[in-house]
Each structure stands twice: as structure tokens, then as C-alpha cells.
Amino acid sequence: MSHSKKSRKSNENAPKLAPRTKKSERVLAGKKQNSGNKAGSRHNANIVGGNAGGSAAKKDPRHGSKKAVALDLPTKTIAPKKEQGPKLSDEQKLLKLEEDPRLNQLLDMLEEGRELGQEDQKWLEKTLTQIEKLMERLGITEEDDLEQVVQSTAAASDDDLLDKFESGADLLKDYQK
């Protein structure tokens, strides 16, 4: 069957085009007017012709909290939490307190005869009572403490140091097993 080209001419059975009208006579089909709510009606219901009496009659559940928010800066600063490491034994706590540079500085000031401020005095008393409690728990007296200081100041021989090192190596082997 041979191919025939379609004709662009319309015959009597084809749909007819609407007659042309003047531009001034045409009615534009645009948006439907007055359908739906006005712009911003959700947020400004009392202004945009909704309830003139207020929103007490009908509350919109989409609104958030009406609680007032304080805009001033907080006066009390929050200190960051201290990182807690492994718990220290009483001996470690005692050593830490005794080696505190602030404690040493305040004790030196007292020995020189200077007066301390109230805050420093309270801190010094607090740390000294902590040290006393720890010494009581450990059963350490001042005489024992003096003997320990004398022993630590005496020069240790090389043999003693070697024995300490070897015993530490044995403990390390036991731990690794």
C-alpha cells in the first residue's frame, strides 16, 4: 500500500475554530477571586478579618508555646564538669594534697609572718583537715612522716635501685601472664 500525505486543509466534517473576537471584548479566564483564606490568615487571624475579638475563642493548635522567653544574659556562670578519672587511693590523695603548690605557697607565707585573706585562710584550713583525716585513715603519725622524709633524702645505693627495678620487672611479667 502506498503512502499518502495528510492534507492540512480541513473539510466540512472537521471541527470549526471559534470566531475571532476583539481584544477589548475578551474576558480573561484568570484566578478565581475570593476563594480560600487571605494571605497570612494563619498567623494574623484577628487582623485579616477572622476573629476580631481575639484568639481566645478558637486556638490554632499549630502555634507554639506562648511562654515568655528571658532575653537577658545569665548572671551565674556554669562551671564545666570536671573529668573524673579513676578513683584515687588514700595515699594518692594525700600525696596530691601535700604537693599542691597553692598549699606550699600559703604555708610559706604563714612562716614569713604574713596575714592571709579570708578565702585563703578557709581554703588552707579545709585542706589541712583533709590531710589530717587521710593521715588518720592510713595510720600515719608525724614521727612516721619524719622518718620517711629522712629515708627519702638519704642517697640510695645502686644495688638498692637495681633490686627495685628487677622486682618491678617480675611484677610486669606476672601481670602479662
C-alpha positions in Angstrom: 0.0 0.0 0.0 1.4 3.4 -1.0 2.0 6.2 1.5 -0.3 9.2 1.2 0.5 12.5 2.8 -2.1 14.1 5.1 -3.6 17.3 4.0 -3.7 20.4 6.1 -6.9 21.6 4.6 -9.9 20.9 6.7 -13.1 19.6 5.1 -16.7 20.1 6.1 -16.6 17.4 8.8 -13.6 18.9 10.7 -14.0 20.9 13.9 -14.5 24.5 13.4 -12.4 27.2 15.1 -14.2 29.8 17.3 -14.7 33.1 15.5 -12.2 35.8 16.4 -13.2 38.4 18.9 -11.7 41.8 19.6 -9.3 42.1 22.4 -11.4 44.5 24.3 -14.4 42.2 24.2 -12.5 39.1 25.6 -12.9 38.1 29.2 -9.6 36.8 30.7 -10.0 33.5 32.5 -7.6 34.0 35.4 -7.7 33.0 39.0 -11.0 32.6 40.7 -11.5 35.5 43.0 -12.5 35.2 46.7 -11.6 31.5 47.1 -9.7 30.3 50.1 -8.3 32.3 53.0 -6.5 35.6 52.7 -2.7 35.7 52.8 -1.3 35.5 56.3 -4.6 34.3 57.8 -2.9 31.6 59.8 -0.6 34.0 61.7 -2.8 37.1 61.8 -6.3 35.7 62.2 -7.5 38.7 64.2 -6.2 41.3 61.7 -7.2 39.5 58.5 -10.9 39.6 59.1 -11.1 36.5 61.3 -11.9 36.8 65.0 -11.8 40.5 65.8 -12.3 39.6 69.5 -9.0 37.7 69.8 -7.8 34.1 69.5 -9.2 33.1 72.9 -12.4 31.7 71.2 -10.5 29.4 68.8 -6.9 28.4 69.3 -4.8 27.2 66.4 -3.0 24.0 67.5 -0.2 24.7 65.1 1.1 27.6 67.2 4.0 27.0 69.6 4.4 27.8 73.2 3.2 31.2 74.5 5.6 31.1 77.4 7.8 34.2 77.6 11.5 33.7 77.0 14.0 35.6 79.1 16.3 37.6 76.8 18.9 38.7 79.4 22.2 37.0 80.0 22.5 34.6 82.9 24.4 36.2 85.8 25.7 32.9 87.2 28.3 31.2 85.1 28.2 27.4 84.9 31.5 25.7 85.5 32.4 22.9 83.1 32.2 19.4 84.6 35.5 18.0 85.7 36.6 14.9 84.1 36.6 12.1 86.6 39.5 9.7 86.2 40.0 6.5 88.1 39.4 6.9 91.9 42.5 7.7 93.8 43.6 5.7 96.8 44.0 7.5 100.2 47.8 7.5 99.7 47.5 9.1 96.3 45.0 11.7 97.6 47.4 12.5 100.5 50.4 12.9 98.1 48.3 15.1 95.8 47.2 17.4 98.6 50.8 17.7 100.0 52.2 18.5 96.6 49.7 21.3 95.9 51.6 24.4 95.0 49.0 26.7 96.5 49.2 24.9 99.8 53.0 25.3 99.8 52.8 29.0 98.9 50.3 29.7 101.7 52.3 27.8 104.3 55.4 29.7 103.3 53.5 33.0 103.7 52.4 31.9 107.2 56.0 31.1 108.1 57.2 34.5 107.0 54.5 36.1 109.2 52.2 37.5 106.5 48.5 37.5 107.0 46.2 35.6 104.7 42.9 36.7 103.3 39.6 35.1 104.5 39.2 33.0 101.3 42.8 31.7 101.5 42.5 31.0 105.2 39.4 29.0 104.7 40.9 27.0 101.9 44.1 26.3 104.0 42.1 25.1 107.0 40.0 22.9 104.7 43.0 21.2 103.0 44.8 20.8 106.3 41.8 19.0 107.8 41.6 16.8 104.8 45.3 15.9 105.2 44.8 15.1 108.9 41.8 12.8 108.1 43.8 11.0 105.4 46.7 10.5 107.7 44.4 9.1 110.4 42.9 6.7 107.9 46.3 5.5 106.9 47.6 5.3 110.4 50.4 7.7 109.7 51.8 9.8 112.6 54.1 12.8 112.4 57.0 10.6 113.7 56.5 8.2 110.8 56.3 11.0 108.4 59.6 12.4 109.6 61.3 9.0 109.3 60.0 8.7 105.7 61.4 12.1 104.8 64.8 11.2 106.3 64.9 7.9 104.3 63.9 9.5 101.1 66.6 12.2 101.4 69.3 9.6 102.1 71.1 8.6 98.9 70.0 5.2 97.8 72.8 2.9 96.7 73.0 1.4 93.1 72.2 -2.1 94.4 69.0 -0.9 96.1 67.9 0.8 92.9 68.7 -2.3 90.8 66.7 -4.5 93.2 63.7 -2.2 92.9 64.0 -2.3 89.1 64.2 -6.1 89.0 61.2 -6.6 91.3 59.2 -4.3 89.1 60.2 -6.4 86.1 58.9 -9.5 87.9 55.6 -7.8 88.6 55.3 -6.8 85.0 55.8 -10.5 83.9 53.2 -11.6 86.3 50.8 -9.0 85.0 51.4 -10.0 81.4 50.6 -13.6 82.2 
